[in-house]
Amino acid sequence: MAVCPAEEARELMRQWVETWRQAGDELAAQRRVEIESTNTQEAVQQIFGSDGMTDGLPPRQTSGLVEQQAWFARLRR
């Protein structure tokens, strides 16, 4: 018995959706690892350059969100 084109297309679409669902899960896990392993202080220095304010300081134990917002405010001026 032959498979009708509509059923075949539906099956291909189902496989496509399932493939991307699995890929999405794996990409989300990879993104999480990359975010957690990022050195925020180094990233800020790469983006904004070093003005010497943070040279020699130990890494912060906070998320850096407050500092990030301060940098953005400085850039707006």
C-alpha positions as CSV (number, residue, x, y, z in Angstrom):
1,M,0.0,0.0,0.0
2,A,1.4,3.4,-1.0
3,V,1.7,6.3,1.4
4,C,-0.2,9.3,0.3
5,P,1.9,12.5,-0.3
6,A,0.0,14.4,2.4
7,E,0.8,11.7,5.0
8,E,4.4,11.6,3.9
9,A,4.7,15.3,4.2
10,R,3.1,15.2,7.6
11,E,5.6,12.5,8.7
12,L,8.6,14.6,7.4
13,M,7.3,17.6,9.3
14,R,6.9,15.6,12.5
15,Q,10.5,14.4,12.1
16,W,11.7,17.9,11.4
17,V,10.0,19.3,14.5
18,E,11.3,16.4,16.7
19,T,14.9,17.0,15.4
20,W,14.8,20.7,16.2
21,R,13.2,20.0,19.7
22,Q,16.2,17.8,20.5
23,A,18.6,20.2,19.1
24,G,17.0,23.0,21.0
25,D,17.5,21.1,24.3
26,E,21.1,20.5,23.5
27,L,21.7,24.1,22.4
28,A,20.1,25.4,25.6
29,A,22.4,23.2,27.7
30,Q,25.5,24.3,25.8
31,R,24.4,28.0,26.2
32,R,24.0,27.5,29.9
33,V,27.5,26.0,30.2
34,E,29.0,28.9,28.3
35,I,27.1,31.5,30.4
36,E,28.2,29.9,33.6
37,S,31.9,29.7,32.6
38,T,32.2,33.3,31.4
39,N,34.6,35.5,33.3
40,T,32.4,38.6,33.6
41,Q,35.3,40.9,34.6
42,E,37.4,39.8,31.6
43,A,34.4,40.2,29.3
44,V,33.7,43.8,30.5
45,Q,37.4,44.6,29.9
46,Q,37.3,43.2,26.4
47,I,34.1,45.2,25.6
48,F,35.0,48.5,27.2
49,G,38.7,48.4,27.6
50,S,40.6,48.6,30.9
51,D,40.8,52.0,32.6
52,G,42.9,50.6,35.4
53,M,40.0,50.6,37.9
54,T,39.8,46.8,38.2
55,D,43.4,45.9,37.6
56,G,44.6,43.6,40.4
57,L,41.3,43.2,42.1
58,P,40.0,39.7,42.8
59,P,37.0,38.5,40.9
60,R,33.7,39.6,42.4
61,Q,31.4,37.2,44.0
62,T,28.2,38.8,42.6
63,S,26.6,38.7,39.2
64,G,28.0,42.0,38.1
65,L,24.6,43.3,37.1
66,V,24.9,46.6,39.0
67,E,28.4,47.2,37.5
68,Q,27.1,46.4,34.1
69,Q,24.3,49.0,34.4
70,A,26.9,51.5,35.6
71,W,29.0,50.9,32.5
72,F,25.9,51.3,30.3
73,A,25.1,54.6,32.0
74,R,28.6,55.8,31.4
75,L,28.3,55.0,27.7
76,R,25.1,56.9,27.3
77,R,26.8,60.1,28.5
